[in-house]
């Protein structure tokens, strides 16, 4: 899922891949995970251009 998200520049698939991580699921709610992914994309905006 993560590889497909990167290759396809698909933010949703990357989010779903992170949701599949057991540690993330144990520590964060779905909404908190979504916020974390949004923050990661903002922090790395120079490297994540073109993601939909």
PDB file of N, H, CA, C and O in Angstrom:
ATOM      1  N   UNK A   1       0.826  -1.176   0.000  1.00  0.00           N
ATOM      2  CA  UNK A   1       0.000   0.000   0.000  1.00  0.00           C
ATOM      3  C   UNK A   1       0.881   1.254   0.000  1.00  0.00           C
ATOM      4  O   UNK A   1       0.604   2.211  -0.723  1.00  0.00           O
ATOM      5  N   UNK A   2       1.926   1.244   0.803  1.00  0.00           N
ATOM      6  H   UNK A   2       2.151   0.467   1.391  1.00  0.00           H
ATOM      7  CA  UNK A   2       2.810   2.410   0.873  1.00  0.00           C
ATOM      8  C   UNK A   2       3.513   2.640  -0.460  1.00  0.00           C
ATOM      9  O   UNK A   2       3.627   3.778  -0.917  1.00  0.00           O
ATOM     10  N   UNK A   3       3.979   1.574  -1.078  1.00  0.00           N
ATOM     11  H   UNK A   3       3.886   0.650  -0.708  1.00  0.00           H
ATOM     12  CA  UNK A   3       4.673   1.701  -2.361  1.00  0.00           C
ATOM     13  C   UNK A   3       3.723   2.229  -3.418  1.00  0.00           C
ATOM     14  O   UNK A   3       4.093   3.100  -4.204  1.00  0.00           O
ATOM     15  N   UNK A   4       2.510   1.717  -3.448  1.00  0.00           N
ATOM     16  H   UNK A   4       2.209   1.009  -2.809  1.00  0.00           H
ATOM     17  CA  UNK A   4       1.531   2.203  -4.421  1.00  0.00           C
ATOM     18  C   UNK A   4       1.238   3.684  -4.189  1.00  0.00           C
ATOM     19  O   UNK A   4       1.106   4.451  -5.142  1.00  0.00           O
ATOM     20  N   UNK A   5       1.137   4.080  -2.923  1.00  0.00           N
ATOM     21  H   UNK A   5       1.245   3.457  -2.149  1.00  0.00           H
ATOM     22  CA  UNK A   5       0.893   5.482  -2.613  1.00  0.00           C
ATOM     23  C   UNK A   5       2.002   6.377  -3.111  1.00  0.00           C
ATOM     24  O   UNK A   5       1.747   7.474  -3.608  1.00  0.00           O
ATOM     25  N   UNK A   6       3.232   5.916  -2.982  1.00  0.00           N
ATOM     26  H   UNK A   6       3.439   5.025  -2.579  1.00  0.00           H
ATOM     27  CA  UNK A   6       4.374   6.710  -3.454  1.00  0.00           C
ATOM     28  C   UNK A   6       4.411   6.745  -4.970  1.00  0.00           C
ATOM     29  O   UNK A   6       4.546   7.813  -5.566  1.00  0.00           O
ATOM     30  N   UNK A   7       4.293   5.593  -5.593  1.00  0.00           N
ATOM     31  H   UNK A   7       4.184   4.724  -5.109  1.00  0.00           H
ATOM     32  CA  UNK A   7       4.373   5.516  -7.056  1.00  0.00           C
ATOM     33  C   UNK A   7       3.246   6.316  -7.704  1.00  0.00           C
ATOM     34  O   UNK A   7       3.460   7.023  -8.689  1.00  0.00           O
ATOM     35  N   UNK A   8       2.045   6.196  -7.139  1.00  0.00           N
ATOM     36  H   UNK A   8       1.871   5.621  -6.339  1.00  0.00           H
ATOM     37  CA  UNK A   8       0.884   6.886  -7.706  1.00  0.00           C
ATOM     38  C   UNK A   8       0.713   8.310  -7.175  1.00  0.00           C
ATOM     39  O   UNK A   8      -0.195   9.027  -7.595  1.00  0.00           O
ATOM     40  N   UNK A   9       1.593   8.719  -6.244  1.00  0.00           N
ATOM     41  H   UNK A   9       2.331   8.136  -5.902  1.00  0.00           H
ATOM     42  CA  UNK A   9       1.490  10.031  -5.595  1.00  0.00           C
ATOM     43  C   UNK A   9       0.095  10.228  -5.011  1.00  0.00           C
ATOM     44  O   UNK A   9      -0.566  11.240  -5.243  1.00  0.00           O
ATOM     45  N   UNK A  10      -0.327   9.222  -4.246  1.00  0.00           N
ATOM     46  H   UNK A  10       0.210   8.400  -4.058  1.00  0.00           H
ATOM     47  CA  UNK A  10      -1.669   9.192  -3.695  1.00  0.00           C
ATOM     48  C   UNK A  10      -1.598   9.262  -2.165  1.00  0.00           C
ATOM     49  O   UNK A  10      -1.216   8.301  -1.497  1.00  0.00           O
ATOM     50  N   UNK A  11      -1.968  10.400  -1.647  1.00  0.00           N
ATOM     51  H   UNK A  11      -2.278  11.181  -2.190  1.00  0.00           H
ATOM     52  CA  UNK A  11      -1.914  10.639  -0.204  1.00  0.00           C
ATOM     53  C   UNK A  11      -2.855   9.707   0.563  1.00  0.00           C
ATOM     54  O   UNK A  11      -2.535   9.278   1.672  1.00  0.00           O
ATOM     55  N   UNK A  12      -3.995   9.398  -0.015  1.00  0.00           N
ATOM     56  H   UNK A  12      -4.255   9.746  -0.915  1.00  0.00           H
ATOM     57  CA  UNK A  12      -4.959   8.518   0.650  1.00  0.00           C
ATOM     58  C   UNK A  12      -4.385   7.120   0.848  1.00  0.00           C
ATOM     59  O   UNK A  12      -4.579   6.520   1.906  1.00  0.00           O
ATOM     60  N   UNK A  13      -3.691   6.599  -0.139  1.00  0.00           N
ATOM     61  H   UNK A  13      -3.534   7.087  -0.997  1.00  0.00           H
ATOM     62  CA  UNK A  13      -3.097   5.273  -0.012  1.00  0.00           C
ATOM     63  C   UNK A  13      -1.981   5.272   1.034  1.00  0.00           C
ATOM     64  O   UNK A  13      -1.803   4.289   1.753  1.00  0.00           O
ATOM     65  N   UNK A  14      -1.243   6.356   1.117  1.00  0.00           N
ATOM     66  H   UNK A  14      -1.388   7.155   0.533  1.00  0.00           H
ATOM     67  CA  UNK A  14      -0.229   6.449   2.169  1.00  0.00           C
ATOM     68  C   UNK A  14      -0.884   6.495   3.547  1.00  0.00           C
ATOM     69  O   UNK A  14      -0.404   5.861   4.487  1.00  0.00           O
ATOM     70  N   UNK A  15      -1.960   7.231   3.663  1.00  0.00           N
ATOM     71  H   UNK A  15      -2.350   7.746   2.900  1.00  0.00           H
ATOM     72  CA  UNK A  15      -2.708   7.285   4.915  1.00  0.00           C
ATOM     73  C   UNK A  15      -3.200   5.888   5.298  1.00  0.00           C
ATOM     74  O   UNK A  15      -3.084   5.483   6.454  1.00  0.00           O
ATOM     75  N   UNK A  16      -3.743   5.160   4.336  1.00  0.00           N
ATOM     76  H   UNK A  16      -3.837   5.489   3.396  1.00  0.00           H
ATOM     77  CA  UNK A  16      -4.233   3.812   4.600  1.00  0.00           C
ATOM     78  C   UNK A  16      -3.097   2.878   5.009  1.00  0.00           C
ATOM     79  O   UNK A  16      -3.277   2.021   5.874  1.00  0.00           O
ATOM     80  N   UNK A  17      -1.941   3.039   4.398  1.00  0.00           N
ATOM     81  H   UNK A  17      -1.794   3.735   3.695  1.00  0.00           H
ATOM     82  CA  UNK A  17      -0.790   2.213   4.769  1.00  0.00           C
ATOM     83  C   UNK A  17      -0.381   2.481   6.215  1.00  0.00           C
ATOM     84  O   UNK A  17      -0.033   1.552   6.944  1.00  0.00           O
ATOM     85  N   UNK A  18      -0.421   3.722   6.625  1.00  0.00           N
ATOM     86  H   UNK A  18      -0.704   4.477   6.033  1.00  0.00           H
ATOM     87  CA  UNK A  18      -0.071   4.064   8.003  1.00  0.00           C
ATOM     88  C   UNK A  18      -1.119   3.502   8.965  1.00  0.00           C
ATOM     89  O   UNK A  18      -0.783   3.086  10.074  1.00  0.00           O
ATOM     90  N   UNK A  19      -2.387   3.488   8.546  1.00  0.00           N
ATOM     91  H   UNK A  19      -2.660   3.826   7.646  1.00  0.00           H
ATOM     92  CA  UNK A  19      -3.433   2.909   9.389  1.00  0.00           C
ATOM     93  C   UNK A  19      -3.211   1.418   9.623  1.00  0.00           C
ATOM     94  O   UNK A  19      -3.617   0.891  10.659  1.00  0.00           O
ATOM     95  N   UNK A  20      -2.578   0.739   8.686  1.00  0.00           N
ATOM     96  H   UNK A  20      -2.249   1.167   7.844  1.00  0.00           H
ATOM     97  CA  UNK A  20      -2.332  -0.697   8.813  1.00  0.00           C
ATOM     98  C   UNK A  20      -1.230  -1.026   9.819  1.00  0.00           C
ATOM     99  O   UNK A  20      -1.097  -2.175  10.240  1.00  0.00           O
ATOM    100  N   UNK A  21      -0.449  -0.036  10.201  1.00  0.00           N
ATOM    101  H   UNK A  21      -0.556   0.897   9.859  1.00  0.00           H
ATOM    102  CA  UNK A  21       0.628  -0.259  11.158  1.00  0.00           C
ATOM    103  C   UNK A  21       0.029  -0.519  12.536  1.00  0.00           C
ATOM    104  O   UNK A  21      -0.718   0.319  13.042  1.00  0.00           O
ATOM    105  N   UNK A  22       0.338  -1.662  13.161  1.00  0.00           N
ATOM    106  H   UNK A  22       0.944  -2.343  12.750  1.00  0.00           H
ATOM    107  CA  UNK A  22      -0.267  -1.986  14.461  1.00  0.00           C
ATOM    108  C   UNK A  22       0.075  -0.990  15.571  1.00  0.00           C
ATOM    109  O   UNK A  22      -0.769  -0.708  16.421  1.00  0.00           O
ATOM    110  N   UNK A  23       1.272  -0.464  15.575  1.00  0.00           N
ATOM    111  H   UNK A  23       1.958  -0.693  14.884  1.00  0.00           H
ATOM    112  CA  UNK A  23       1.649   0.482  16.618  1.00  0.00           C
ATOM    113  C   UNK A  23       0.860   1.782  16.481  1.00  0.00           C
ATOM    114  O   UNK A  23       0.399   2.345  17.474  1.00  0.00           O
ATOM    115  N   UNK A  24       0.710   2.251  15.245  1.00  0.00           N
ATOM    116  H   UNK A  24       1.084   1.793  14.439  1.00  0.00           H
ATOM    117  CA  UNK A  24      -0.070   3.463  15.025  1.00  0.00           C
ATOM    118  C   UNK A  24      -1.501   3.253  15.500  1.00  0.00           C
ATOM    119  O   UNK A  24      -2.069   4.108  16.178  1.00  0.00           O
ATOM    120  N   UNK A  25      -2.078   2.113  15.141  1.00  0.00           N
ATOM    121  H   UNK A  25      -1.616   1.418  14.590  1.00  0.00           H
ATOM    122  CA  UNK A  25      -3.448   1.810  15.552  1.00  0.00           C
ATOM    123  C   UNK A  25      -3.608   1.703  17.055  1.00  0.00           C
ATOM    124  O   UNK A  25      -4.669   2.017  17.595  1.00  0.00           O
ATOM    125  N   UNK A  26      -2.559   1.261  17.732  1.00  0.00           N
ATOM    126  H   UNK A  26      -1.698   1.006  17.294  1.00  0.00           H
ATOM    127  CA  UNK A  26      -2.623   1.130  19.182  1.00  0.00           C
ATOM    128  C   UNK A  26      -2.490   2.475  19.887  1.00  0.00           C
ATOM    129  O   UNK A  26      -2.952   2.633  21.016  1.00  0.00           O
ATOM    130  N   UNK A  27      -1.862   3.439  19.228  1.00  0.00           N
ATOM    131  H   UNK A  27      -1.486   3.311  18.310  1.00  0.00           H
ATOM    132  CA  UNK A  27      -1.568   4.711  19.877  1.00  0.00           C
ATOM    133  C   UNK A  27      -2.508   5.854  19.459  1.00  0.00           C
ATOM    134  O   UNK A  27      -2.763   6.770  20.241  1.00  0.00           O
ATOM    135  N   UNK A  28      -3.019   5.792  18.224  1.00  0.00           N
ATOM    136  H   UNK A  28      -2.812   5.048  17.589  1.00  0.00           H
ATOM    137  CA  UNK A  28      -3.780   6.920  17.687  1.00  0.00           C
ATOM    138  C   UNK A  28      -5.143   6.480  17.169  1.00  0.00           C
ATOM    139  O   UNK A  28      -5.318   5.346  16.725  1.00  0.00           O
ATOM    140  N   UNK A  29      -6.103   7.399  17.232  1.00  0.00           N
ATOM    141  H   UNK A  29      -5.961   8.321  17.592  1.00  0.00           H
ATOM    142  CA  UNK A  29      -7.391   7.163  16.584  1.00  0.00           C
ATOM    143  C   UNK A  29      -7.227   7.408  15.089  1.00  0.00           C
ATOM    144  O   UNK A  29      -6.188   7.893  14.641  1.00  0.00           O
ATOM    145  N   UNK A  30      -8.250   7.073  14.331  1.00  0.00           N
ATOM    146  H   UNK A  30      -9.094   6.679  14.695  1.00  0.00           H
ATOM    147  CA  UNK A  30      -8.189   7.314  12.882  1.00  0.00           C
ATOM    148  C   UNK A  30      -8.038   8.809  12.608  1.00  0.00           C
ATOM    149  O   UNK A  30      -7.249   9.204  11.749  1.00  0.00           O
ATOM    150  N   UNK A  31      -8.771   9.624  13.318  1.00  0.00           N
ATOM    151  H   UNK A  31      -9.412   9.303  14.015  1.00  0.00           H
ATOM    152  CA  UNK A  31      -8.691  11.073  13.107  1.00  0.00           C
ATOM    153  C   UNK A  31      -7.308  11.614  13.492  1.00  0.00           C
ATOM    154  O   UNK A  31      -6.765  12.471  12.795  1.00  0.00           O
ATOM    155  N   UNK A  32      -6.747  11.125  14.578  1.00  0.00           N
ATOM    156  H   UNK A  32      -7.188  10.428  15.144  1.00  0.00           H
ATOM    157  CA  UNK A  32      -5.401  11.553  14.974  1.00  0.00           C
ATOM    158  C   UNK A  32      -4.369  11.117  13.931  1.00  0.00           C
ATOM    159  O   UNK A  32      -3.413  11.841  13.653  1.00  0.00           O
ATOM    160  N   UNK A  33      -4.568   9.945  13.367  1.00  0.00           N
ATOM    161  H   UNK A  33      -5.344   9.357  13.593  1.00  0.00           H
ATOM    162  CA  UNK A  33      -3.665   9.473  12.312  1.00  0.00           C
ATOM    163  C   UNK A  33      -3.779  10.360  11.087  1.00  0.00           C
ATOM    164  O   UNK A  33      -2.769  10.713  10.478  1.00  0.00           O
ATOM    165  N   UNK A  34      -5.002  10.725  10.719  1.00  0.00           N
ATOM    166  H   UNK A  34      -5.823  10.438  11.213  1.00  0.00           H
ATOM    167  CA  UNK A  34      -5.200  11.612   9.562  1.00  0.00           C
ATOM    168  C   UNK A  34      -4.508  12.952   9.812  1.00  0.00           C
ATOM    169  O   UNK A  34      -3.863  13.493   8.914  1.00  0.00           O
ATOM    170  N   UNK A  35      -4.639  13.484  11.016  1.00  0.00           N
ATOM    171  H   UNK A  35      -5.163  13.045  11.745  1.00  0.00           H
ATOM    172  CA  UNK A  35      -3.983  14.748  11.347  1.00  0.00           C
ATOM    173  C   UNK A  35      -2.460  14.608  11.280  1.00  0.00           C
ATOM    174  O   UNK A  35      -1.771  15.513  10.811  1.00  0.00           O
ATOM    175  N   UNK A  36      -1.942  13.480  11.746  1.00  0.00           N
ATOM    176  H   UNK A  36      -2.502  12.745  12.127  1.00  0.00           H
ATOM    177  CA  UNK A  36      -0.502  13.247  11.703  1.00  0.00           C
ATOM    178  C   UNK A  36      -0.003  13.217  10.250  1.00  0.00           C
ATOM    179  O   UNK A  36       1.030  13.805   9.932  1.00  0.00           O
ATOM    180  N   UNK A  37      -0.738  12.533   9.381  1.00  0.00           N
ATOM    181  H   UNK A  37      -1.578  12.054   9.640  1.00  0.00           H
ATOM    182  CA  UNK A  37      -0.354  12.457   7.973  1.00  0.00           C
ATOM    183  C   UNK A  37      -0.396  13.851   7.348  1.00  0.00           C
ATOM    184  O   UNK A  37       0.510  14.222   6.601  1.00  0.00           O
ATOM    185  N   UNK A  38      -1.435  14.621   7.647  1.00  0.00           N
ATOM    186  H   UNK A  38      -2.170  14.320   8.254  1.00  0.00           H
ATOM    187  CA  UNK A  38      -1.524  15.993   7.132  1.00  0.00           C
ATOM    188  C   UNK A  38      -0.338  16.829   7.603  1.00  0.00           C
ATOM    189  O   UNK A  38       0.238  17.590   6.825  1.00  0.00           O
ATOM    190  N   UNK A  39       0.024  16.689   8.872  1.00  0.00           N
ATOM    191  H   UNK A  39      -0.444  16.072   9.504  1.00  0.00           H
ATOM    192  CA  UNK A  39       1.177  17.422   9.412  1.00  0.00           C
ATOM    193  C   UNK A  39       2.476  16.991   8.730  1.00  0.00           C
ATOM    194  O   UNK A  39       3.341  17.819   8.446  1.00  0.00           O
ATOM    195  N   UNK A  40       2.603  15.697   8.474  1.00  0.00           N
ATOM    196  H   UNK A  40       1.900  15.024   8.706  1.00  0.00           H
ATOM    197  CA  UNK A  40       3.808  15.197   7.800  1.00  0.00           C
ATOM    198  C   UNK A  40       3.903  15.776   6.393  1.00  0.00           C
ATOM    199  O   UNK A  40       4.987  16.162   5.955  1.00  0.00           O
ATOM    200  N   UNK A  41       2.785  15.841   5.685  1.00  0.00           N
ATOM    201  H   UNK A  41       1.904  15.528   6.041  1.00  0.00           H
ATOM    202  CA  UNK A  41       2.804  16.397   4.336  1.00  0.00           C
ATOM    203  C   UNK A  41       3.121  17.890   4.359  1.00  0.00           C
ATOM    204  O   UNK A  41       3.822  18.383   3.476  1.00  0.00           O
ATOM    205  N   UNK A  42       2.622  18.606   5.344  1.00  0.00           N
ATOM    206  H   UNK A  42       2.052  18.205   6.062  1.00  0.00           H
ATOM    207  CA  UNK A  42       2.939  20.028   5.470  1.00  0.00           C
ATOM    208  C   UNK A  42       4.419  20.226   5.781  1.00  0.00           C
ATOM    209  O   UNK A  42       5.063  21.104   5.206  1.00  0.00           O
ATOM    210  N   UNK A  43       4.955  19.422   6.678  1.00  0.00           N
ATOM    211  H   UNK A  43       4.432  18.709   7.144  1.00  0.00           H
ATOM    212  CA  UNK A  43       6.363  19.546   7.071  1.00  0.00           C
ATOM    213  C   UNK A  43       7.302  19.207   5.920  1.00  0.00           C
ATOM    214  O   UNK A  43       8.400  19.755   5.831  1.00  0.00           O
ATOM    215  N   UNK A  44       6.881  18.318   5.053  1.00  0.00           N
ATOM    216  H   UNK A  44       5.988  17.872   5.126  1.00  0.00           H
ATOM    217  CA  UNK A  44       7.738  17.869   3.942  1.00  0.00           C
ATOM    218  C   UNK A  44       7.211  18.342   2.590  1.00  0.00           C
ATOM    219  O   UNK A  44       7.379  17.661   1.579  1.00  0.00           O
ATOM    220  N   UNK A  45       6.566  19.522   2.578  1.00  0.00           N
ATOM    221  H   UNK A  45       6.429  20.075   3.399  1.00  0.00           H
ATOM    222  CA  UNK A  45       5.910  20.003   1.364  1.00  0.00           C
ATOM    223  C   UNK A  45       6.856  20.133   0.171  1.00  0.00           C
ATOM    224  O   UNK A  45       6.419  20.017  -0.974  1.00  0.00           O
ATOM    225  N   UNK A  46       8.132  20.368   0.419  1.00  0.00           N
ATOM    226  H   UNK A  46       8.487  20.463   1.349  1.00  0.00           H
ATOM    227  CA  UNK A  46       9.078  20.472  -0.701  1.00  0.00           C
ATOM    228  C   UNK A  46       9.262  19.126  -1.403  1.00  0.00           C
ATOM    229  O   UNK A  46       9.629  19.083  -2.577  1.00  0.00           O
ATOM    230  N   UNK A  47       9.011  18.043  -0.696  1.00  0.00           N
ATOM    231  H   UNK A  47       8.712  18.077   0.258  1.00  0.00           H
ATOM    232  CA  UNK A  47       9.217  16.706  -1.244  1.00  0.00           C
ATOM    233  C   UNK A  47       7.927  16.008  -1.636  1.00  0.00           C
ATOM    234  O   UNK A  47       7.965  14.945  -2.255  1.00  0.00           O
ATOM    235  N   UNK A  48       6.783  16.587  -1.284  1.00  0.00           N
ATOM    236  H   UNK A  48       6.751  17.451  -0.781  1.00  0.00           H
ATOM    237  CA  UNK A  48       5.514  15.913  -1.537  1.00  0.00           C
ATOM    238  C   UNK A  48       4.631  16.664  -2.541  1.00  0.00           C
ATOM    239  O   UNK A  48       3.407  16.537  -2.519  1.00  0.00           O
ATOM    240  N   UNK A  49       5.248  17.423  -3.393  1.00  0.00           N
ATOM    241  H   UNK A  49       6.242  17.527  -3.411  1.00  0.00           H
ATOM    242  CA  UNK A  49       4.472  18.139  -4.421  1.00  0.00           C
ATOM    243  C   UNK A  49       3.885  17.129  -5.398  1.00  0.00           C
ATOM    244  O   UNK A  49       4.534  16.147  -5.759  1.00  0.00           O
ATOM    245  N   UNK A  50       2.666  17.380  -5.815  1.00  0.00           N
ATOM    246  H   UNK A  50       2.139  18.178  -5.521  1.00  0.00           H
ATOM    247  CA  UNK A  50       2.017  16.537  -6.790  1.00  0.00           C
ATOM    248  C   UNK A  50       1.166  15.421  -6.201  1.00  0.00           C
ATOM    249  O   UNK A  50       0.513  14.686  -6.943  1.00  0.00           O
ATOM    250  N   UNK A  51       1.163  15.282  -4.881  1.00  0.00           N
ATOM    251  H   UNK A  51       1.693  15.879  -4.278  1.00  0.00           H
ATOM    252  CA  UNK A  51       0.328  14.245  -4.270  1.00  0.00           C
ATOM    253  C   UNK A  51      -1.111  14.718  -4.247  1.00  0.00           C
ATOM    254  O   UNK A  51      -1.397  15.882  -3.968  1.00  0.00           O
ATOM    255  N   UNK A  52      -2.010  13.798  -4.544  1.00  0.00           N
ATOM    256  H   UNK A  52      -1.779  12.852  -4.771  1.00  0.00           H
ATOM    257  CA  UNK A  52      -3.439  14.141  -4.536  1.00  0.00           C
ATOM    258  C   UNK A  52      -4.109  13.531  -3.343  1.00  0.00           C
ATOM    259  O   UNK A  52      -5.313  13.704  -3.155  1.00  0.00           O
TER     260      UNK A  52
END
